[in-house]
Amino acid sequence: MSDGLPHVNFGDAIAAVKIGHRISRAGWNGKGMFVFLVKTWTFTDGKTDNQPLLPFLAMQTVTGAQVPWLASQTDILAEDWTIL
């Protein structure tokens, strides 16, 4: 893999996310994409404010938007994760 960064497996990448790092895959096509942990967050449901959410993984997309993220089978088995 030609990104020049050391690569780790998914387990090591998730361990890094849990302590505050961002992670990415060399195999992803888009530049600037990464996954990160959202620890605390609240939202409004239109009736009451500040409804709590549990921690979740999010991805920054190529466009700079952030979306909730779930790992695919390929992501889980990949050995090309980088810790940013």
C-alpha positions in Angstrom: 0.0 0.0 0.0 1.4 3.3 -1.1 0.2 5.8 1.5 3.4 5.6 3.4 1.7 5.1 6.8 2.0 2.1 9.0 -1.0 -0.2 8.7 -3.0 -2.1 11.4 -5.9 -4.4 11.6 -9.5 -3.4 12.5 -9.1 -4.4 16.2 -6.1 -2.1 16.7 -7.8 0.7 14.7 -10.9 0.5 17.0 -8.8 0.5 20.1 -7.2 3.7 18.8 -10.6 5.3 18.1 -11.7 4.5 21.7 -8.8 6.7 23.0 -9.5 9.6 20.7 -7.7 8.9 17.4 -9.2 9.1 14.0 -8.7 6.1 11.6 -8.8 5.6 7.9 -8.2 2.9 5.3 -5.7 2.9 2.5 -8.3 1.0 0.4 -10.8 3.8 0.5 -11.1 5.7 -2.7 -11.9 9.2 -1.3 -9.3 11.5 0.1 -9.8 13.0 3.5 -12.2 10.3 4.7 -11.8 9.1 8.3 -13.8 7.5 11.1 -14.0 8.9 14.6 -15.9 8.3 17.9 -18.7 10.6 18.9 -18.8 10.2 22.7 -21.5 12.6 23.8 -24.1 14.2 21.7 -27.7 15.5 22.1 -30.4 16.2 19.7 -33.9 17.8 19.7 -36.9 15.7 18.8 -39.1 18.7 18.0 -40.8 18.6 21.4 -37.9 18.6 23.9 -34.3 19.6 23.6 -31.1 17.8 24.5 -32.2 14.1 24.1 -29.0 12.1 24.9 -27.5 9.7 22.3 -25.2 6.9 23.1 -21.6 6.9 21.7 -21.3 6.0 18.0 -18.8 5.9 15.2 -19.1 8.6 12.5 -17.3 9.2 9.2 -16.1 12.3 7.6 -16.9 12.0 3.9 -15.0 13.3 0.9 -17.2 16.4 0.9 -16.4 17.1 4.6 -19.9 16.1 5.9 -20.1 13.8 8.9 -22.4 10.8 8.9 -23.0 7.8 11.2 -20.8 4.9 10.1 -21.0 1.1 10.3 -18.1 -1.2 9.3 -18.6 -3.5 6.3 -17.3 -7.0 6.2 -14.5 -5.8 4.1 -13.6 -3.1 6.6 -13.6 -5.5 9.5 -11.3 -8.0 7.8 -9.0 -5.3 6.2 -5.3 -5.0 7.3 -4.8 -1.5 5.8 -6.2 0.7 8.6 -4.1 3.7 9.5 -4.3 5.6 12.8 -4.3 9.4 12.1 
